Amino acid sequence: MPQKTKLGLIYGSAREGRFCDTMVNWAAAEILSDGRFAASHIDPRDMETNSAEIGRNLDEADAFVIVTPEYNHGYTGALKSLIDAYNQQWQIKPVAFVSYGGVSGGLRAVEQLRLIFAELHAVGIRDTVSFANPWNRFDSAGALVEPKDAERAMKTLLARLHWWAVTLRDARATSSYFEAAA
């Protein structure tokens, strides 16, 4: 059996009563059913008490899925703090996005995050899963009411993310990205 790809599943919100928990739970179930990943949850709420563990989880991850809301046409301050607290842990690794929000489905936050991760030498995956007005799309138990389209989009996202994760993991093991530019 092949080794599972290590994935950091990142919460994009730290608000009390956040809907992010519902979104992360959905994403985690999809990741688990895919079978190729071993996911660790990384929550910006834990920054003050577990920053060393977060750093280790980020460092060990071969890829990331960020579940982000859109607040005021952008990504959250908590997510910005999490990203900025680390540097080399993001480098030469793929990052995928599951977004949610009002009518835009969080896509404005994703577009900003793509710029940030490009600066950190991470590879943004083109495919995303986006939920416009998700509060009406999940039932009281947190299950997606009409899951077919979102599940199909997530399968594509995870397939591409896995390819990039394996490719970049192998590349990191055999050559130095930064020495190549020297």
C-alpha positions as CSV (number, residue, x, y, z in Angstrom):
1,M,0.0,0.0,0.0
2,P,1.5,3.4,-1.0
3,Q,2.2,5.9,1.7
4,K,-0.5,8.5,2.2
5,T,0.2,12.1,1.3
6,K,0.4,14.4,4.3
7,L,-2.2,17.1,4.1
8,G,-2.6,20.2,6.3
9,L,-6.3,21.1,6.5
10,I,-6.5,24.7,7.5
11,Y,-9.4,26.6,9.1
12,G,-9.7,30.1,7.6
13,S,-11.7,31.6,10.5
14,A,-11.3,32.0,14.2
15,R,-14.6,33.6,15.0
16,E,-16.9,32.3,17.8
17,G,-19.8,30.4,16.3
18,R,-18.0,30.1,13.0
19,F,-19.5,28.3,10.0
20,C,-16.0,27.2,9.1
21,D,-16.4,24.1,11.3
22,T,-19.2,22.9,9.1
23,M,-17.1,23.5,6.0
24,V,-14.0,21.9,7.4
25,N,-16.0,18.8,8.5
26,W,-17.4,18.5,5.0
27,A,-13.9,18.9,3.4
28,A,-12.4,16.4,5.9
29,A,-15.0,13.8,5.0
30,E,-14.3,14.2,1.3
31,I,-10.5,14.0,1.9
32,L,-11.0,10.9,4.0
33,S,-13.1,9.2,1.4
34,D,-10.5,10.0,-1.3
35,G,-8.1,7.7,0.6
36,R,-4.8,9.2,-0.6
37,F,-4.3,11.7,2.2
38,A,-3.6,11.7,5.9
39,A,-4.9,15.1,7.1
40,S,-4.0,17.1,10.2
41,H,-6.3,19.9,11.2
42,I,-4.6,23.3,11.6
43,D,-6.7,26.0,13.4
44,P,-5.6,29.6,13.9
45,R,-7.4,29.5,17.2
46,D,-4.5,27.4,18.4
47,M,-1.8,29.8,17.5
48,E,-1.1,31.1,21.0
49,T,-1.0,27.8,22.7
50,N,0.3,25.4,20.1
51,S,2.4,27.4,17.6
52,A,5.2,24.9,17.7
53,E,2.8,22.0,16.9
54,I,1.2,24.1,14.1
55,G,4.7,24.7,12.7
56,R,5.5,21.0,12.8
57,N,2.3,20.1,11.1
58,L,2.9,22.7,8.4
59,D,6.5,21.5,7.9
60,E,5.5,17.9,7.6
61,A,2.6,18.5,5.2
62,D,3.1,17.8,1.5
63,A,0.1,19.9,0.6
64,F,-2.6,22.1,2.0
65,V,-6.3,22.6,1.7
66,I,-7.4,26.0,3.1
67,V,-11.1,26.3,4.0
68,T,-11.7,30.1,3.8
69,P,-14.6,32.4,4.3
70,E,-14.8,35.8,2.6
71,Y,-15.0,38.7,5.1
72,N,-15.4,42.1,3.6
73,H,-14.3,41.0,0.1
74,G,-11.1,39.4,1.5
75,Y,-9.7,36.6,3.6
76,T,-9.6,36.8,7.4
77,G,-7.1,38.4,9.7
78,A,-6.8,35.1,11.6
79,L,-5.7,33.3,8.4
80,K,-3.3,36.2,7.6
81,S,-1.7,35.8,11.0
82,L,-1.3,32.1,10.5
83,I,0.2,32.4,7.1
84,D,2.6,35.2,8.2
85,A,3.8,33.4,11.3
86,Y,5.5,30.8,9.1
87,N,7.6,31.0,6.0
88,Q,9.6,28.0,4.7
89,Q,6.8,25.6,5.8
90,W,4.8,26.7,2.8
91,Q,7.5,26.7,0.3
92,I,7.4,24.4,-2.8
93,K,4.1,22.8,-1.7
94,P,0.7,23.0,-3.4
95,V,-2.2,24.8,-1.8
96,A,-5.9,24.2,-2.7
97,F,-8.9,26.2,-1.6
98,V,-12.4,25.5,-0.4
99,S,-14.2,28.8,-0.1
100,Y,-17.5,30.1,1.1
101,G,-19.3,33.3,1.5
102,G,-22.2,35.4,0.1
103,V,-22.9,35.6,-3.6
104,S,-19.2,35.4,-4.5
105,G,-18.7,32.1,-2.6
106,G,-15.5,33.3,-1.2
107,L,-13.7,33.6,-4.5
108,R,-12.4,37.1,-3.8
109,A,-10.6,35.7,-0.7
110,V,-9.1,32.9,-2.8
111,E,-7.8,35.3,-5.5
112,Q,-6.0,37.3,-2.8
113,L,-4.6,34.1,-1.2
114,R,-3.2,33.0,-4.5
115,L,-1.1,36.1,-4.6
116,I,0.2,35.6,-1.1
117,F,1.1,32.0,-1.7
118,A,2.9,32.8,-4.9
119,E,5.1,35.1,-2.9
120,L,5.8,32.3,-0.5
121,H,6.9,30.0,-3.3
122,A,3.9,27.8,-3.0
123,V,1.9,26.4,-5.9
124,G,-1.8,27.4,-6.0
125,I,-4.0,24.8,-7.5
126,R,-6.3,26.3,-10.1
127,D,-9.3,24.1,-9.2
128,T,-11.4,25.3,-6.2
129,V,-14.6,24.3,-4.5
130,S,-16.7,27.3,-3.8
131,F,-20.0,27.6,-1.9
132,A,-22.2,30.7,-2.4
133,N,-24.5,31.3,0.5
134,P,-23.6,27.9,2.2
135,W,-25.8,28.5,5.2
136,N,-28.7,27.4,3.1
137,R,-26.9,24.4,1.6
138,F,-26.2,22.3,4.7
139,D,-28.7,20.7,6.9
140,S,-28.8,21.0,10.7
141,A,-26.5,18.0,11.0
142,G,-23.9,19.6,8.7
143,A,-24.6,17.5,5.7
144,L,-24.6,19.0,2.3
145,V,-28.2,19.0,1.0
146,E,-27.4,18.6,-2.8
147,P,-23.8,17.3,-2.8
148,K,-23.3,16.0,-6.3
149,D,-21.7,19.1,-7.9
150,A,-19.5,19.9,-4.9
151,E,-18.4,16.3,-4.5
152,R,-17.4,16.3,-8.2
153,A,-15.5,19.5,-7.8
154,M,-13.7,18.2,-4.7
155,K,-12.7,15.0,-6.5
156,T,-11.0,17.1,-9.2
157,L,-9.4,19.4,-6.7
158,L,-8.0,16.4,-4.7
159,A,-6.8,14.6,-7.8
160,R,-4.8,17.7,-9.0
161,L,-3.6,18.5,-5.4
162,H,-2.3,14.9,-5.0
163,W,-0.4,15.1,-8.3
164,W,1.3,18.3,-7.3
165,A,2.0,17.1,-3.8
166,V,3.7,13.9,-5.0
167,T,5.6,15.8,-7.8
168,L,6.8,18.5,-5.5
169,R,7.7,16.2,-2.7
170,D,9.8,14.1,-5.0
171,A,11.4,17.3,-6.4
172,R,12.2,18.6,-2.9
173,A,13.9,15.3,-2.1
174,T,16.1,15.4,-5.1
175,S,17.1,19.0,-5.7
176,S,17.2,22.4,-4.1
177,Y,14.7,24.8,-5.5
178,F,16.5,27.8,-4.1
179,E,20.0,26.8,-5.1
180,A,18.8,26.4,-8.7
181,A,18.2,30.2,-8.8
182,A,21.6,31.1,-7.3
